[in-house]
């Protein structure tokens, strides 16, 4: 966590990305603070609802899943 905080790079990037093989342009983007895991370009938001009993509800979507 200290490396992540010091360099301003998410732990996901540090763990999932081999920084040694990144092109120099992408390394420069990381140095400038553009990290896809921090900026949220890979972020997916899933909405859920909770009933009065504090249990999650199962949502029924009457159509096939599609990418937006």
N, CA, C and O atoms as CSV, one atom per row, in Angstrom:
chain,resi,resn,atom,element,x,y,z
A,1,UNK,N,N,0.820,-1.180,0.000
A,1,UNK,CA,C,0.000,0.000,0.000
A,1,UNK,C,C,0.872,1.255,0.000
A,1,UNK,O,O,0.492,2.279,-0.567
A,2,UNK,N,N,2.026,1.173,0.629
A,2,UNK,CA,C,2.920,2.331,0.656
A,2,UNK,C,C,3.423,2.672,-0.743
A,2,UNK,O,O,3.508,3.847,-1.099
A,3,UNK,N,N,3.759,1.650,-1.545
A,3,UNK,CA,C,4.192,1.893,-2.921
A,3,UNK,C,C,3.069,2.550,-3.716
A,3,UNK,O,O,3.299,3.505,-4.458
A,4,UNK,N,N,1.861,2.034,-3.554
A,4,UNK,CA,C,0.708,2.570,-4.266
A,4,UNK,C,C,0.500,4.043,-3.935
A,4,UNK,O,O,0.292,4.872,-4.821
A,5,UNK,N,N,0.560,4.347,-2.665
A,5,UNK,CA,C,0.353,5.734,-2.235
A,5,UNK,C,C,1.501,6.634,-2.705
A,5,UNK,O,O,1.261,7.739,-3.191
A,6,UNK,N,N,2.730,6.173,-2.564
A,6,UNK,CA,C,3.897,6.971,-2.933
A,6,UNK,C,C,3.913,7.311,-4.421
A,6,UNK,O,O,4.157,8.457,-4.798
A,7,UNK,N,N,3.649,6.299,-5.275
A,7,UNK,CA,C,3.719,6.509,-6.713
A,7,UNK,C,C,2.398,6.968,-7.321
A,7,UNK,O,O,2.357,7.338,-8.494
A,8,UNK,N,N,1.321,6.950,-6.544
A,8,UNK,CA,C,0.018,7.352,-7.064
A,8,UNK,C,C,-0.533,6.376,-8.083
A,8,UNK,O,O,-1.264,6.757,-8.997
A,9,UNK,N,N,-0.179,5.123,-7.917
A,9,UNK,CA,C,-0.629,4.062,-8.830
A,9,UNK,C,C,-1.440,3.070,-8.006
A,9,UNK,O,O,-1.042,2.707,-6.899
A,10,UNK,N,N,-2.561,2.636,-8.535
A,10,UNK,CA,C,-3.417,1.726,-7.784
A,10,UNK,C,C,-2.729,0.388,-7.537
A,10,UNK,O,O,-1.842,-0.023,-8.284
A,11,UNK,N,N,-3.156,-0.267,-6.487
A,11,UNK,CA,C,-2.626,-1.599,-6.179
A,11,UNK,C,C,-2.968,-2.559,-7.307
A,11,UNK,O,O,-2.166,-3.435,-7.630
A,12,UNK,N,N,-4.149,-2.412,-7.917
A,12,UNK,CA,C,-4.528,-3.266,-9.054
A,12,UNK,C,C,-3.503,-3.165,-10.173
A,12,UNK,O,O,-3.106,-4.181,-10.744
A,13,UNK,N,N,-3.076,-1.962,-10.487
A,13,UNK,CA,C,-2.081,-1.773,-11.542
A,13,UNK,C,C,-0.747,-2.392,-11.142
A,13,UNK,O,O,-0.106,-3.068,-11.948
A,14,UNK,N,N,-0.329,-2.164,-9.901
A,14,UNK,CA,C,0.943,-2.722,-9.442
A,14,UNK,C,C,0.947,-4.244,-9.465
A,14,UNK,O,O,1.976,-4.856,-9.753
A,15,UNK,N,N,-0.191,-4.860,-9.166
A,15,UNK,CA,C,-0.264,-6.318,-9.088
A,15,UNK,C,C,-0.557,-6.947,-10.444
A,15,UNK,O,O,0.024,-7.978,-10.783
A,16,UNK,N,N,-1.438,-6.349,-11.214
A,16,UNK,CA,C,-1.910,-6.972,-12.452
A,16,UNK,C,C,-1.106,-6.605,-13.699
A,16,UNK,O,O,-1.216,-7.285,-14.719
A,17,UNK,N,N,-0.308,-5.555,-13.634
A,17,UNK,CA,C,0.382,-5.066,-14.823
A,17,UNK,C,C,1.884,-5.241,-14.681
A,17,UNK,O,O,2.470,-4.868,-13.665
A,18,UNK,N,N,2.502,-5.811,-15.708
A,18,UNK,CA,C,3.958,-5.913,-15.737
A,18,UNK,C,C,4.475,-4.585,-16.265
A,18,UNK,O,O,4.523,-4.364,-17.475
A,19,UNK,N,N,4.862,-3.704,-15.351
A,19,UNK,CA,C,5.280,-2.358,-15.730
A,19,UNK,C,C,6.538,-2.362,-16.592
A,19,UNK,O,O,6.785,-1.403,-17.324
A,20,UNK,N,N,7.334,-3.426,-16.516
A,20,UNK,CA,C,8.579,-3.509,-17.292
A,20,UNK,C,C,8.320,-3.652,-18.787
A,20,UNK,O,O,9.187,-3.317,-19.595
A,21,UNK,N,N,7.143,-4.143,-19.171
A,21,UNK,CA,C,6.866,-4.345,-20.597
A,21,UNK,C,C,5.944,-3.267,-21.176
A,21,UNK,O,O,5.603,-3.320,-22.358
A,22,UNK,N,N,5.542,-2.300,-20.364
A,22,UNK,CA,C,4.684,-1.226,-20.870
A,22,UNK,C,C,5.479,-0.307,-21.781
A,22,UNK,O,O,6.651,-0.038,-21.522
A,23,UNK,N,N,4.850,0.175,-22.847
A,23,UNK,CA,C,5.508,1.179,-23.683
A,23,UNK,C,C,5.780,2.448,-22.865
A,23,UNK,O,O,5.069,2.746,-21.905
A,24,UNK,N,N,6.797,3.169,-23.252
A,24,UNK,CA,C,7.185,4.374,-22.520
A,24,UNK,C,C,6.038,5.375,-22.416
A,24,UNK,O,O,5.911,6.073,-21.410
A,25,UNK,N,N,5.206,5.447,-23.452
A,25,UNK,CA,C,4.086,6.395,-23.431
A,25,UNK,C,C,3.101,6.051,-22.314
A,25,UNK,O,O,2.569,6.952,-21.666
A,26,UNK,N,N,2.854,4.773,-22.083
A,26,UNK,CA,C,1.935,4.372,-21.015
A,26,UNK,C,C,2.559,4.592,-19.637
A,26,UNK,O,O,1.859,4.944,-18.688
A,27,UNK,N,N,3.855,4.390,-19.527
A,27,UNK,CA,C,4.537,4.659,-18.258
A,27,UNK,C,C,4.435,6.147,-17.937
A,27,UNK,O,O,4.196,6.519,-16.788
A,28,UNK,N,N,4.614,6.998,-18.941
A,28,UNK,CA,C,4.490,8.447,-18.731
A,28,UNK,C,C,3.078,8.816,-18.291
A,28,UNK,O,O,2.899,9.692,-17.445
A,29,UNK,N,N,2.066,8.144,-18.869
A,29,UNK,CA,C,0.689,8.404,-18.453
A,29,UNK,C,C,0.496,8.047,-16.983
A,29,UNK,O,O,-0.148,8.787,-16.238
A,30,UNK,N,N,1.052,6.919,-16.569
A,30,UNK,CA,C,0.961,6.532,-15.160
A,30,UNK,C,C,1.652,7.553,-14.270
A,30,UNK,O,O,1.143,7.897,-13.203
A,31,UNK,N,N,2.814,8.041,-14.704
A,31,UNK,CA,C,3.554,9.044,-13.929
A,31,UNK,C,C,2.777,10.347,-13.799
A,31,UNK,O,O,2.900,11.050,-12.796
A,32,UNK,N,N,1.969,10.673,-14.825
A,32,UNK,CA,C,1.162,11.901,-14.790
A,32,UNK,C,C,-0.137,11.707,-14.027
A,32,UNK,O,O,-0.920,12.646,-13.888
A,33,UNK,N,N,-0.378,10.488,-13.527
A,33,UNK,CA,C,-1.572,10.258,-12.719
A,33,UNK,C,C,-2.722,9.622,-13.457
A,33,UNK,O,O,-3.806,9.484,-12.891
A,34,UNK,N,N,-2.527,9.226,-14.709
A,34,UNK,CA,C,-3.616,8.579,-15.435
A,34,UNK,C,C,-3.498,7.071,-15.260
A,34,UNK,O,O,-2.756,6.404,-15.981
A,35,UNK,N,N,-4.230,6.555,-14.305
A,35,UNK,CA,C,-4.257,5.124,-14.011
A,35,UNK,C,C,-5.700,4.669,-14.213
A,35,UNK,O,O,-6.602,5.171,-13.541
A,36,UNK,N,N,-5.928,3.736,-15.119
A,36,UNK,CA,C,-7.300,3.337,-15.441
A,36,UNK,C,C,-8.058,2.819,-14.229
A,36,UNK,O,O,-9.277,2.974,-14.153
A,37,UNK,N,N,-7.364,2.211,-13.287
A,37,UNK,CA,C,-8.045,1.703,-12.104
A,37,UNK,C,C,-8.413,2.822,-11.140
A,37,UNK,O,O,-9.395,2.704,-10.407
A,38,UNK,N,N,-7.644,3.901,-11.128
A,38,UNK,CA,C,-7.954,5.036,-10.257
A,38,UNK,C,C,-8.978,5.938,-10.919
A,38,UNK,O,O,-9.904,6.407,-10.257
A,39,UNK,N,N,-8.833,6.191,-12.211
A,39,UNK,CA,C,-9.732,7.093,-12.934
A,39,UNK,C,C,-11.102,6.488,-13.190
A,39,UNK,O,O,-12.065,7.215,-13.433
A,40,UNK,N,N,-11.197,5.163,-13.138
A,40,UNK,CA,C,-12.496,4.532,-13.282
A,40,UNK,C,C,-12.891,4.148,-14.690
A,40,UNK,O,O,-14.056,3.819,-14.917
A,41,UNK,N,N,-11.973,4.174,-15.652
A,41,UNK,CA,C,-12.364,3.781,-17.000
A,41,UNK,C,C,-12.655,2.292,-17.087
A,41,UNK,O,O,-13.313,1.846,-18.027
A,42,UNK,N,N,-12.178,1.519,-16.125
A,42,UNK,CA,C,-12.498,0.093,-16.074
A,42,UNK,C,C,-13.555,-0.196,-15.016
A,42,UNK,O,O,-13.846,-1.355,-14.722
A,43,UNK,N,N,-14.120,0.846,-14.452
A,43,UNK,CA,C,-15.083,0.715,-13.380
A,43,UNK,C,C,-16.448,0.328,-13.926
A,43,UNK,O,O,-16.923,0.896,-14.909
A,44,UNK,N,N,-17.061,-0.634,-13.284
A,44,UNK,CA,C,-18.427,-1.032,-13.637
A,44,UNK,C,C,-19.281,-0.910,-12.388
A,44,UNK,O,O,-18.920,-1.435,-11.335
A,45,UNK,N,N,-20.390,-0.236,-12.492
A,45,UNK,CA,C,-21.263,-0.031,-11.348
A,45,UNK,C,C,-22.446,-0.973,-11.469
A,45,UNK,O,O,-23.152,-0.985,-12.477
A,46,UNK,N,N,-22.648,-1.756,-10.431
A,46,UNK,CA,C,-23.781,-2.666,-10.389
A,46,UNK,C,C,-24.737,-2.169,-9.313
A,46,UNK,O,O,-24.354,-2.011,-8.153
A,47,UNK,N,N,-25.971,-1.927,-9.704
A,47,UNK,CA,C,-26.957,-1.427,-8.757
A,47,UNK,C,C,-27.665,-2.595,-8.077
A,47,UNK,O,O,-28.024,-3.582,-8.719
A,48,UNK,N,N,-27.856,-2.464,-6.784
A,48,UNK,CA,C,-28.632,-3.448,-6.031
A,48,UNK,C,C,-29.599,-2.702,-5.135
A,48,UNK,O,O,-29.403,-1.528,-4.822
A,49,UNK,N,N,-30.615,-3.383,-4.739
A,49,UNK,CA,C,-31.552,-2.806,-3.777
A,49,UNK,C,C,-31.600,-3.704,-2.554
A,49,UNK,O,O,-31.301,-4.896,-2.623
A,50,UNK,N,N,-31.983,-3.106,-1.436
A,50,UNK,CA,C,-32.050,-3.830,-0.171
A,50,UNK,C,C,-33.449,-3.654,0.386
A,50,UNK,O,O,-33.991,-2.549,0.403
A,51,UNK,N,N,-34.029,-4.755,0.840
A,51,UNK,CA,C,-35.372,-4.711,1.408
A,51,UNK,C,C,-35.370,-4.183,2.830
A,51,UNK,O,O,-34.310,-3.910,3.394
A,52,UNK,N,N,-36.545,-4.039,3.409
A,52,UNK,CA,C,-36.667,-3.532,4.779
A,52,UNK,C,C,-36.028,-4.463,5.796
A,52,UNK,O,O,-35.710,-4.049,6.911
A,53,UNK,N,N,-35.838,-5.728,5.410
A,53,UNK,CA,C,-35.187,-6.698,6.301
A,53,UNK,C,C,-33.663,-6.683,6.138
A,53,UNK,O,O,-32.968,-7.534,6.693
A,54,UNK,N,N,-33.146,-5.708,5.369
A,54,UNK,CA,C,-31.717,-5.530,5.104
A,54,UNK,C,C,-31.119,-6.659,4.268
A,54,UNK,O,O,-29.907,-6.875,4.299
A,55,UNK,N,N,-31.939,-7.367,3.536
A,55,UNK,CA,C,-31.484,-8.415,2.621
A,55,UNK,C,C,-31.483,-7.862,1.198
A,55,UNK,O,O,-32.370,-7.099,0.816
A,56,UNK,N,N,-30.464,-8.261,0.412
A,56,UNK,CA,C,-30.408,-7.806,-0.974
A,56,UNK,C,C,-31.529,-8.444,-1.778
A,56,UNK,O,O,-31.847,-9.620,-1.602
A,57,UNK,N,N,-32.115,-7.659,-2.652
A,57,UNK,CA,C,-33.151,-8.162,-3.544
A,57,UNK,C,C,-32.517,-8.695,-4.816
A,57,UNK,O,O,-31.479,-8.202,-5.257
A,58,UNK,N,N,-33.142,-9.698,-5.399
A,58,UNK,CA,C,-32.699,-10.209,-6.696
A,58,UNK,C,C,-33.497,-9.478,-7.762
A,58,UNK,O,O,-34.727,-9.518,-7.778
A,59,UNK,N,N,-32.776,-8.809,-8.651
A,59,UNK,CA,C,-33.428,-8.022,-9.695
A,59,UNK,C,C,-33.642,-8.895,-10.924
A,59,UNK,O,O,-32.728,-9.604,-11.347
A,60,UNK,N,N,-34.818,-8.853,-11.489
A,60,UNK,CA,C,-35.140,-9.578,-12.709
A,60,UNK,C,C,-35.097,-8.601,-13.869
A,60,UNK,O,O,-35.824,-7.607,-13.881
A,61,UNK,N,N,-34.248,-8.883,-14.839
A,61,UNK,CA,C,-34.137,-8.049,-16.029
A,61,UNK,C,C,-34.674,-8.871,-17.188
A,61,UNK,O,O,-34.076,-9.885,-17.548
A,62,UNK,N,N,-35.780,-8.463,-17.776
A,62,UNK,CA,C,-36.455,-9.293,-18.781
A,62,UNK,C,C,-35.861,-9.216,-20.191
A,62,UNK,O,O,-36.595,-9.335,-21.171
A,63,UNK,N,N,-34.554,-9.021,-20.306
A,63,UNK,CA,C,-33.939,-9.036,-21.629
A,63,UNK,C,C,-32.496,-9.485,-21.512
A,63,UNK,O,O,-31.917,-9.486,-20.426
A,64,UNK,N,N,-31.926,-9.865,-22.637
A,64,UNK,CA,C,-30.571,-10.385,-22.675
A,64,UNK,C,C,-29.567,-9.294,-22.326
A,64,UNK,O,O,-29.756,-8.126,-22.666
A,65,UNK,N,N,-28.494,-9.694,-21.640
A,65,UNK,CA,C,-27.439,-8.752,-21.266
A,65,UNK,C,C,-26.766,-8.218,-22.515
A,65,UNK,O,O,-26.573,-8.947,-23.488
A,66,UNK,N,N,-26.410,-6.942,-22.485
A,66,UNK,CA,C,-25.689,-6.340,-23.602
A,66,UNK,C,C,-24.669,-5.355,-23.062
A,66,UNK,O,O,-24.818,-4.846,-21.951
A,67,UNK,N,N,-23.642,-5.087,-23.839
A,67,UNK,CA,C,-22.629,-4.108,-23.435
A,67,UNK,C,C,-23.092,-2.731,-23.850
A,67,UNK,O,O,-23.682,-2.555,-24.916
A,68,UNK,N,N,-22.826,-1.775,-23.017
A,68,UNK,CA,C,-23.219,-0.386,-23.312
A,68,UNK,C,C,-22.109,0.295,-24.051
A,68,UNK,O,O,-22.228,1.470,-24.397
